[in-house]
């Protein structure tokens, strides 16, 4: 997914969801979409539940989060 595709799909607006990254300004935070997926919902279930979402929106959430994590160093405590 290109940078332009991500910028069209994932938006940040201080007036929407307190500036959290959202899907196309629709008040669906990327974080929330990822929580649904992590909880076991499928892409198809999300598309059925939220008809204004598109498959590419969900893929953009994945790619956005991957890029954010790739840009940051995450250190986990070893036990």
Secondary structure, 3 states (H helix, E strand, C coil): CCHHHHHHHEECCCCCHHHCCEECCCCCEHHHHHHHHHCCCCHHHHHHHCCCCCHHHHHHHHHHHHHHHHHCCCCCCCC
